């Protein structure tokens, strides 16, 4: 059977949520297939408890292996960071507002005074909607299940300069967008992260997506990247219906969140234009090594992307 816990031998053979694990139970065989024979409810309950114990033990072993791997992965990143130091911007300062009200930053990014003021007003409105509507809604969803939580809530608003960088990029020719439209198109102006234990992840994500929908938030996009060797997790984009403000919700296990944070600088280097071929190859290899050690939640591939891709033929 395939290993359900990802690469590097973390864990046992695949275990499934439900009754899909084959056991011997006296004279009866327990199997999730059509030939299952198990008439005794007490025996079925006992086998289910056994199954849960095996699942919990399997993922406990995998979490321990991940914890043991982390120091070595951090050491590898320190070596890469020393080998390929980040290049500082050659200008006299970071992103800044000029005396005439324009905003400038690295990469020939610029907003004229009118665009800069337009973005400032938009950011103020986004933060008001976030504090008054979106954050309370997210906290209400969090309160419905104590087995998982929102992580890093204090960082839920993307920084103003980072937003202006994204707006400036979208306004570069031949774009005909206004600054307001460019700002509204950014999907993660407000962002959240739910974290789960592996064994509760798949069902937890499905339930929490339904809870967010019931709160009146509109799901715009869901991307399941647990099969990727560069990033493990599920990213979703939402819209607050009345204001139209978009926000992002990421769904992680504690290990996949660790992996995301550990490889964050490598990811930023790869998405930029600085890294040369040799560096990119090593950074991609590092990300693969990190994500290959992350325990993969059972049945997570059953969560499909939204909108679903059209199948040809």
C-alpha atoms as a printed R data frame, in Angstrom:
    type eleno elety resid chain resno       x       y       z
1   ATOM     1    CA   UNK     A     1   0.000   0.000   0.000
2   ATOM     2    CA   UNK     A     2   1.202   3.582  -0.515
3   ATOM     3    CA   UNK     A     3   2.581   5.431   2.467
4   ATOM     4    CA   UNK     A     4  -0.039   7.924   3.655
5   ATOM     5    CA   UNK     A     5   2.450   9.999   5.591
6   ATOM     6    CA   UNK     A     6   4.554  11.342   2.784
7   ATOM     7    CA   UNK     A     7   8.190  10.659   1.930
8   ATOM     8    CA   UNK     A     8  11.204   9.536   3.967
9   ATOM     9    CA   UNK     A     9   9.357   6.636   5.600
10  ATOM    10    CA   UNK     A    10   7.447   8.659   8.161
11  ATOM    11    CA   UNK     A    11   4.882   6.286   9.635
12  ATOM    12    CA   UNK     A    12   3.311   2.978   8.808
13  ATOM    13    CA   UNK     A    13   1.425   1.736   5.777
14  ATOM    14    CA   UNK     A    14  -1.583   3.796   4.831
15  ATOM    15    CA   UNK     A    15  -4.427   3.942   7.326
16  ATOM    16    CA   UNK     A    16  -7.850   5.217   6.385
17  ATOM    17    CA   UNK     A    17 -10.446   7.050   8.411
18  ATOM    18    CA   UNK     A    18 -13.445   4.779   8.916
19  ATOM    19    CA   UNK     A    19 -13.404   1.007   8.720
20  ATOM    20    CA   UNK     A    20 -11.029   0.684   5.783
21  ATOM    21    CA   UNK     A    21  -8.201  -0.935   7.780
22  ATOM    22    CA   UNK     A    22  -8.171  -4.735   7.668
23  ATOM    23    CA   UNK     A    23  -7.972  -6.523  11.011
24  ATOM    24    CA   UNK     A    24  -8.580 -10.008  12.326
25  ATOM    25    CA   UNK     A    25 -11.408 -10.028  14.868
26  ATOM    26    CA   UNK     A    26 -12.009 -13.553  15.983
27  ATOM    27    CA   UNK     A    27 -13.630 -15.517  13.201
28  ATOM    28    CA   UNK     A    28 -14.789 -12.399  11.399
29  ATOM    29    CA   UNK     A    29 -12.768 -10.213   9.045
30  ATOM    30    CA   UNK     A    30 -13.264  -6.470   9.215
31  ATOM    31    CA   UNK     A    31 -12.821  -4.736   5.905
32  ATOM    32    CA   UNK     A    32 -14.287  -1.599   4.336
33  ATOM    33    CA   UNK     A    33 -15.137  -3.564   1.167
34  ATOM    34    CA   UNK     A    34 -18.450  -5.012   0.118
35  ATOM    35    CA   UNK     A    35 -17.602  -8.408   1.638
36  ATOM    36    CA   UNK     A    36 -17.341  -7.138   5.200
37  ATOM    37    CA   UNK     A    37 -19.029  -9.361   7.757
38  ATOM    38    CA   UNK     A    38 -19.485  -7.928  11.230
39  ATOM    39    CA   UNK     A    39 -22.879  -8.370  12.819
40  ATOM    40    CA   UNK     A    40 -21.938  -7.623  16.421
41  ATOM    41    CA   UNK     A    41 -22.228  -3.851  17.142
42  ATOM    42    CA   UNK     A    42 -19.990  -4.166  20.211
43  ATOM    43    CA   UNK     A    43 -17.307  -5.878  18.159
44  ATOM    44    CA   UNK     A    44 -17.616  -3.208  15.465
45  ATOM    45    CA   UNK     A    45 -17.206  -0.500  18.101
46  ATOM    46    CA   UNK     A    46 -14.164  -2.294  19.530
47  ATOM    47    CA   UNK     A    47 -12.554  -2.586  16.097
48  ATOM    48    CA   UNK     A    48 -13.289   1.083  15.423
49  ATOM    49    CA   UNK     A    49 -11.544   2.013  18.695
50  ATOM    50    CA   UNK     A    50  -8.617  -0.181  17.713
51  ATOM    51    CA   UNK     A    51  -8.474   1.495  14.331
52  ATOM    52    CA   UNK     A    52  -8.476   4.956  15.911
53  ATOM    53    CA   UNK     A    53  -5.704   3.899  18.285
54  ATOM    54    CA   UNK     A    54  -3.600   2.666  15.360
55  ATOM    55    CA   UNK     A    55  -4.222   5.885  13.423
56  ATOM    56    CA   UNK     A    56  -3.357   8.049  16.430
57  ATOM    57    CA   UNK     A    57  -0.218   6.025  17.117
58  ATOM    58    CA   UNK     A    58   0.857   6.183  13.475
59  ATOM    59    CA   UNK     A    59   0.570   9.935  13.318
60  ATOM    60    CA   UNK     A    60   2.134  10.319  16.748
61  ATOM    61    CA   UNK     A    61   5.193   8.485  15.427
62  ATOM    62    CA   UNK     A    62   5.173  10.678  12.310
63  ATOM    63    CA   UNK     A    63   4.948  13.883  14.374
64  ATOM    64    CA   UNK     A    64   7.890  12.722  16.502
65  ATOM    65    CA   UNK     A    65   9.904  12.023  13.347
66  ATOM    66    CA   UNK     A    66   9.061  15.496  12.021
67  ATOM    67    CA   UNK     A    67  10.195  17.077  15.300
68  ATOM    68    CA   UNK     A    68  13.480  15.168  15.125
69  ATOM    69    CA   UNK     A    69  14.026  16.271  11.524
70  ATOM    70    CA   UNK     A    70  13.476  19.988  12.190
71  ATOM    71    CA   UNK     A    71  16.912  20.868  13.656
72  ATOM    72    CA   UNK     A    72  18.675  19.398  10.639
73  ATOM    73    CA   UNK     A    73  16.352  21.217   8.246
74  ATOM    74    CA   UNK     A    74  16.970  24.521  10.040
75  ATOM    75    CA   UNK     A    75  20.722  23.902   9.808
76  ATOM    76    CA   UNK     A    76  20.412  23.229   6.075
77  ATOM    77    CA   UNK     A    77  18.548  26.502   5.569
78  ATOM    78    CA   UNK     A    78  21.184  28.436   7.520
79  ATOM    79    CA   UNK     A    79  23.836  27.003   5.201
80  ATOM    80    CA   UNK     A    80  21.815  27.992   2.126
81  ATOM    81    CA   UNK     A    81  21.159  31.476   3.480
82  ATOM    82    CA   UNK     A    82  24.889  31.923   4.054
83  ATOM    83    CA   UNK     A    83  25.734  30.572   0.597
84  ATOM    84    CA   UNK     A    84  23.101  32.737  -1.123
85  ATOM    85    CA   UNK     A    85  22.700  35.902   0.979
86  ATOM    86    CA   UNK     A    86  19.675  38.036   0.213
87  ATOM    87    CA   UNK     A    87  20.546  41.048  -1.900
88  ATOM    88    CA   UNK     A    88  19.725  44.320  -0.205
89  ATOM    89    CA   UNK     A    89  18.022  47.034  -2.225
90  ATOM    90    CA   UNK     A    90  20.587  49.541  -3.451
91  ATOM    91    CA   UNK     A    91  18.378  52.584  -2.839
92  ATOM    92    CA   UNK     A    92  18.697  54.972   0.141
93  ATOM    93    CA   UNK     A    93  15.635  53.615   1.957
94  ATOM    94    CA   UNK     A    94  12.867  51.065   1.812
95  ATOM    95    CA   UNK     A    95   9.343  51.704   0.533
96  ATOM    96    CA   UNK     A    96   8.432  55.296   1.312
97  ATOM    97    CA   UNK     A    97   6.112  58.187   0.591
98  ATOM    98    CA   UNK     A    98   7.779  61.112  -1.130
99  ATOM    99    CA   UNK     A    99   7.174  64.800  -0.297
100 ATOM   100    CA   UNK     A   100   4.727  65.165  -3.185
101 ATOM   101    CA   UNK     A   101   2.610  62.264  -1.860
102 ATOM   102    CA   UNK     A   102   3.836  59.642  -4.332
103 ATOM   103    CA   UNK     A   103   4.973  56.235  -3.078
104 ATOM   104    CA   UNK     A   104   8.084  54.427  -4.340
105 ATOM   105    CA   UNK     A   105   9.777  51.102  -3.660
106 ATOM   106    CA   UNK     A   106  12.280  48.638  -5.076
107 ATOM   107    CA   UNK     A   107  11.717  47.104  -8.479
108 ATOM   108    CA   UNK     A   108  10.682  50.408 -10.095
109 ATOM   109    CA   UNK     A   109   7.419  50.277  -8.192
110 ATOM   110    CA   UNK     A   110   5.639  53.604  -7.977
111 ATOM   111    CA   UNK     A   111   2.226  55.034  -7.175
112 ATOM   112    CA   UNK     A   112   1.535  58.640  -8.060
113 ATOM   113    CA   UNK     A   113   0.043  60.875  -5.344
114 ATOM   114    CA   UNK     A   114  -3.548  60.202  -6.438
115 ATOM   115    CA   UNK     A   115  -3.008  56.436  -6.621
116 ATOM   116    CA   UNK     A   116  -1.272  56.403  -3.254
117 ATOM   117    CA   UNK     A   117  -4.148  58.280  -1.600
118 ATOM   118    CA   UNK     A   118  -6.640  55.961  -3.297
119 ATOM   119    CA   UNK     A   119  -4.878  52.897  -1.877
120 ATOM   120    CA   UNK     A   120  -4.648  54.494   1.582
121 ATOM   121    CA   UNK     A   121  -8.413  55.012   1.613
122 ATOM   122    CA   UNK     A   122  -8.987  51.469   0.389
123 ATOM   123    CA   UNK     A   123  -6.712  49.973   3.052
124 ATOM   124    CA   UNK     A   124  -8.525  51.924   5.778
125 ATOM   125    CA   UNK     A   125 -11.868  50.553   4.563
126 ATOM   126    CA   UNK     A   126 -10.507  46.987   4.333
127 ATOM   127    CA   UNK     A   127  -9.224  47.145   7.886
128 ATOM   128    CA   UNK     A   128 -12.572  48.474   9.134
129 ATOM   129    CA   UNK     A   129 -14.459  45.629   7.460
130 ATOM   130    CA   UNK     A   130 -11.859  43.188   8.732
131 ATOM   131    CA   UNK     A   131 -12.117  44.286  12.348
132 ATOM   132    CA   UNK     A   132 -15.889  44.716  12.383
133 ATOM   133    CA   UNK     A   133 -17.043  41.766  10.265
134 ATOM   134    CA   UNK     A   134 -14.419  39.292   9.072
135 ATOM   135    CA   UNK     A   135 -12.336  38.802  12.215
136 ATOM   136    CA   UNK     A   136 -15.425  38.405  14.464
137 ATOM   137    CA   UNK     A   137 -16.816  35.884  11.963
138 ATOM   138    CA   UNK     A   138 -13.586  33.920  11.972
139 ATOM   139    CA   UNK     A   139 -13.415  33.943  15.753
140 ATOM   140    CA   UNK     A   140 -16.996  32.698  15.915
141 ATOM   141    CA   UNK     A   141 -16.098  29.785  13.628
142 ATOM   142    CA   UNK     A   142 -13.017  29.067  15.742
143 ATOM   143    CA   UNK     A   143 -15.155  28.934  18.893
144 ATOM   144    CA   UNK     A   144 -17.259  26.092  17.429
145 ATOM   145    CA   UNK     A   145 -14.459  23.535  17.819
146 ATOM   146    CA   UNK     A   146 -11.768  23.627  20.499
147 ATOM   147    CA   UNK     A   147  -9.706  20.875  18.835
148 ATOM   148    CA   UNK     A   148  -8.088  23.329  16.392
149 ATOM   149    CA   UNK     A   149  -7.360  27.042  16.413
150 ATOM   150    CA   UNK     A   150  -6.477  30.125  14.427
151 ATOM   151    CA   UNK     A   151  -2.709  30.624  14.321
152 ATOM   152    CA   UNK     A   152  -1.000  34.006  13.980
153 ATOM   153    CA   UNK     A   153  -4.216  36.014  14.193
154 ATOM   154    CA   UNK     A   154  -2.232  39.109  15.187
155 ATOM   155    CA   UNK     A   155  -0.787  39.160  11.666
156 ATOM   156    CA   UNK     A   156  -4.076  38.850   9.793
157 ATOM   157    CA   UNK     A   157  -3.758  42.203   7.987
158 ATOM   158    CA   UNK     A   158  -1.197  42.365   5.213
159 ATOM   159    CA   UNK     A   159   1.186  45.300   5.625
160 ATOM   160    CA   UNK     A   160   0.353  48.518   3.774
161 ATOM   161    CA   UNK     A   161   3.669  48.673   1.917
162 ATOM   162    CA   UNK     A   162   3.304  45.059   0.764
163 ATOM   163    CA   UNK     A   163  -0.191  45.866  -0.535
164 ATOM   164    CA   UNK     A   164   1.140  48.913  -2.353
165 ATOM   165    CA   UNK     A   165   3.867  46.782  -3.938
166 ATOM   166    CA   UNK     A   166   1.207  44.416  -5.278
167 ATOM   167    CA   UNK     A   167  -0.957  47.302  -6.512
168 ATOM   168    CA   UNK     A   168   2.014  48.946  -8.219
169 ATOM   169    CA   UNK     A   169   2.870  45.663  -9.954
170 ATOM   170    CA   UNK     A   170  -0.695  45.373 -11.272
171 ATOM   171    CA   UNK     A   171  -0.665  48.953 -12.551
172 ATOM   172    CA   UNK     A   172   2.431  48.539 -14.717
173 ATOM   173    CA   UNK     A   173   1.743  48.954 -18.463
174 ATOM   174    CA   UNK     A   174  -0.230  47.792 -20.340
175 ATOM   175    CA   UNK     A   175  -2.658  47.581 -17.390
176 ATOM   176    CA   UNK     A   176  -5.717  49.840 -17.485
177 ATOM   177    CA   UNK     A   177  -6.730  49.146 -13.876
178 ATOM   178    CA   UNK     A   178  -7.356  51.860 -11.340
179 ATOM   179    CA   UNK     A   179  -5.564  51.660  -8.002
180 ATOM   180    CA   UNK     A   180  -8.852  50.764  -6.282
181 ATOM   181    CA   UNK     A   181  -9.594  47.903  -8.674
182 ATOM   182    CA   UNK     A   182  -6.044  46.595  -8.324
183 ATOM   183    CA   UNK     A   183  -6.382  46.639  -4.533
184 ATOM   184    CA   UNK     A   184  -9.733  44.831  -4.660
185 ATOM   185    CA   UNK     A   185  -8.182  42.091  -6.805
186 ATOM   186    CA   UNK     A   186  -5.630  41.134  -4.129
187 ATOM   187    CA   UNK     A   187  -6.985  37.931  -2.533
188 ATOM   188    CA   UNK     A   188  -5.086  38.021   0.776
189 ATOM   189    CA   UNK     A   189  -5.441  41.576   2.068
190 ATOM   190    CA   UNK     A   190  -6.745  39.852   5.187
191 ATOM   191    CA   UNK     A   191  -5.523  36.303   5.877
192 ATOM   192    CA   UNK     A   192  -6.063  33.563   8.428
193 ATOM   193    CA   UNK     A   193  -4.658  30.132   9.217
194 ATOM   194    CA   UNK     A   194  -6.503  27.233  10.847
195 ATOM   195    CA   UNK     A   195  -4.307  24.487  12.342
196 ATOM   196    CA   UNK     A   196  -5.371  20.895  13.063
197 ATOM   197    CA   UNK     A   197  -3.947  17.587  14.171
198 ATOM   198    CA   UNK     A   198  -3.412  15.317  11.173
199 ATOM   199    CA   UNK     A   199  -6.130  12.813  12.083
200 ATOM   200    CA   UNK     A   200  -8.740  15.587  12.387
201 ATOM   201    CA   UNK     A   201  -7.576  17.594   9.382
202 ATOM   202    CA   UNK     A   202  -9.648  16.359   6.444
203 ATOM   203    CA   UNK     A   203 -12.989  16.348   8.197
204 ATOM   204    CA   UNK     A   204 -12.097  19.557  10.036
205 ATOM   205    CA   UNK     A   205 -11.389  21.447   6.815
206 ATOM   206    CA   UNK     A   206 -14.642  20.276   5.241
207 ATOM   207    CA   UNK     A   207 -16.668  21.252   8.302
208 ATOM   208    CA   UNK     A   208 -14.984  24.641   8.653
209 ATOM   209    CA   UNK     A   209 -15.519  25.484   4.978
210 ATOM   210    CA   UNK     A   210 -19.224  24.784   5.551
211 ATOM   211    CA   UNK     A   211 -19.191  26.917   8.706
212 ATOM   212    CA   UNK     A   212 -17.618  29.853   6.888
213 ATOM   213    CA   UNK     A   213 -20.224  29.543   4.145
214 ATOM   214    CA   UNK     A   214 -23.019  29.483   6.723
215 ATOM   215    CA   UNK     A   215 -21.631  32.740   8.141
216 ATOM   216    CA   UNK     A   216 -22.351  34.379   4.785
217 ATOM   217    CA   UNK     A   217 -18.807  34.335   3.417
218 ATOM   218    CA   UNK     A   218 -18.548  33.377  -0.256
219 ATOM   219    CA   UNK     A   219 -15.986  30.759  -1.282
220 ATOM   220    CA   UNK     A   220 -14.151  31.975  -4.387
221 ATOM   221    CA   UNK     A   221 -11.382  29.419  -4.706
222 ATOM   222    CA   UNK     A   222  -9.967  26.303  -3.008
223 ATOM   223    CA   UNK     A   223  -6.575  24.831  -3.903
224 ATOM   224    CA   UNK     A   224  -5.420  21.523  -2.389
225 ATOM   225    CA   UNK     A   225  -1.616  21.258  -2.676
226 ATOM   226    CA   UNK     A   226  -0.991  18.243  -0.451
227 ATOM   227    CA   UNK     A   227   0.334  16.367  -3.497
228 ATOM   228    CA   UNK     A   228   2.929  19.087  -4.180
229 ATOM   229    CA   UNK     A   229   6.556  18.581  -3.206
230 ATOM   230    CA   UNK     A   230   7.011  22.339  -2.748
231 ATOM   231    CA   UNK     A   231   4.118  23.254  -0.440
232 ATOM   232    CA   UNK     A   232   1.694  21.277   1.720
233 ATOM   233    CA   UNK     A   233  -1.671  22.708   2.672
234 ATOM   234    CA   UNK     A   234  -5.024  23.943   1.448
235 ATOM   235    CA   UNK     A   235  -5.454  27.583   0.471
236 ATOM   236    CA   UNK     A   236  -8.855  29.169   0.063
237 ATOM   237    CA   UNK     A   237 -10.046  32.599  -1.061
238 ATOM   238    CA   UNK     A   238 -13.256  34.170   0.244
239 ATOM   239    CA   UNK     A   239 -15.346  37.300  -0.183
240 ATOM   240    CA   UNK     A   240 -17.310  39.215   2.413
241 ATOM   241    CA   UNK     A   241 -20.514  39.680   0.446
242 ATOM   242    CA   UNK     A   242 -21.692  43.131   1.557
243 ATOM   243    CA   UNK     A   243 -18.366  44.953   1.258
244 ATOM   244    CA   UNK     A   244 -16.759  42.783  -1.405
245 ATOM   245    CA   UNK     A   245 -13.550  42.590   0.655
246 ATOM   246    CA   UNK     A   246 -11.586  39.452  -0.169
247 ATOM   247    CA   UNK     A   247  -9.641  37.395   2.339
248 ATOM   248    CA   UNK     A   248  -7.625  34.206   2.476
249 ATOM   249    CA   UNK     A   249  -7.928  31.204   4.784
250 ATOM   250    CA   UNK     A   250  -5.144  28.626   4.847
251 ATOM   251    CA   UNK     A   251  -5.703  25.198   6.373
252 ATOM   252    CA   UNK     A   252  -2.628  23.549   7.876
253 ATOM   253    CA   UNK     A   253  -1.479  20.889  10.244
254 ATOM   254    CA   UNK     A   254   1.067  22.057  12.795
255 ATOM   255    CA   UNK     A   255   3.802  20.292  10.814
256 ATOM   256    CA   UNK     A   256   2.775  21.793   7.451
257 ATOM   257    CA   UNK     A   257   2.694  25.252   9.072
258 ATOM   258    CA   UNK     A   258   6.214  24.647  10.420
259 ATOM   259    CA   UNK     A   259   7.285  23.637   6.914
260 ATOM   260    CA   UNK     A   260   5.709  26.733   5.377
261 ATOM   261    CA   UNK     A   261   7.460  29.033   7.828
262 ATOM   262    CA   UNK     A   262  10.795  27.229   7.458
263 ATOM   263    CA   UNK     A   263  10.726  27.466   3.658
264 ATOM   264    CA   UNK     A   264   9.163  30.939   3.468
265 ATOM   265    CA   UNK     A   265  12.380  32.768   2.589
266 ATOM   266    CA   UNK     A   266  13.251  30.124  -0.005
267 ATOM   267    CA   UNK     A   267   9.773  30.550  -1.511
268 ATOM   268    CA   UNK     A   268  10.215  34.327  -1.716
269 ATOM   269    CA   UNK     A   269  13.570  33.921  -3.442
270 ATOM   270    CA   UNK     A   270  12.091  31.473  -5.960
271 ATOM   271    CA   UNK     A   271   9.140  33.685  -6.877
272 ATOM   272    CA   UNK     A   272  11.467  36.664  -7.409
273 ATOM   273    CA   UNK     A   273  13.928  37.292 -10.209
274 ATOM   274    CA   UNK     A   274  17.162  37.362  -8.177
275 ATOM   275    CA   UNK     A   275  17.894  33.646  -7.897
276 ATOM   276    CA   UNK     A   276  20.106  32.168 -10.607
277 ATOM   277    CA   UNK     A   277  19.755  28.626 -11.972
278 ATOM   278    CA   UNK     A   278  22.089  26.942  -9.462
279 ATOM   279    CA   UNK     A   279  20.473  28.706  -6.531
280 ATOM   280    CA   UNK     A   280  16.948  27.946  -7.755
281 ATOM   281    CA   UNK     A   281  17.815  24.269  -8.077
282 ATOM   282    CA   UNK     A   282  19.116  24.132  -4.506
283 ATOM   283    CA   UNK     A   283  16.168  26.094  -3.111
284 ATOM   284    CA   UNK     A   284  13.660  23.830  -4.856
285 ATOM   285    CA   UNK     A   285  15.547  20.783  -3.567
286 ATOM   286    CA   UNK     A   286  15.425  22.225  -0.044
287 ATOM   287    CA   UNK     A   287  11.680  22.819  -0.259
288 ATOM   288    CA   UNK     A   288  11.160  19.269  -1.538
289 ATOM   289    CA   UNK     A   289  13.214  17.884   1.345
290 ATOM   290    CA   UNK     A   290  11.235  19.881   3.914
291 ATOM   291    CA   UNK     A   291   7.812  19.037   2.494
292 ATOM   292    CA   UNK     A   292   8.733  15.401   1.923
293 ATOM   293    CA   UNK     A   293   8.975  14.967   5.676
294 ATOM   294    CA   UNK     A   294   5.557  16.474   6.495
295 ATOM   295    CA   UNK     A   295   2.996  13.838   7.607
296 ATOM   296    CA   UNK     A   296   0.112  13.806   5.125
297 ATOM   297    CA   UNK     A   297  -3.379  13.673   6.705
298 ATOM   298    CA   UNK     A   298  -5.494  10.612   5.903
299 ATOM   299    CA   UNK     A   299  -7.937  10.963   3.001
300 ATOM   300    CA   UNK     A   300  -6.844  14.548   2.301
301 ATOM   301    CA   UNK     A   301  -6.920  13.941  -1.456
302 ATOM   302    CA   UNK     A   302 -10.705  13.653  -1.254
303 ATOM   303    CA   UNK     A   303 -10.870  17.434  -0.830
304 ATOM   304    CA   UNK     A   304 -11.212  18.709  -4.391
305 ATOM   305    CA   UNK     A   305 -10.177  22.044  -5.830
306 ATOM   306    CA   UNK     A   306 -12.873  24.668  -6.328
307 ATOM   307    CA   UNK     A   307 -13.864  25.694  -8.921
308 ATOM   308    CA   UNK     A   308 -13.295  22.241 -10.364
309 ATOM   309    CA   UNK     A   309 -11.201  22.079 -13.484
310 ATOM   310    CA   UNK     A   310 -13.062  21.040 -16.595
311 ATOM   311    CA   UNK     A   311 -12.006  17.619 -17.823
312 ATOM   312    CA   UNK     A   312 -11.377  17.339 -21.549
313 ATOM   313    CA   UNK     A   313 -13.173  14.561 -23.334
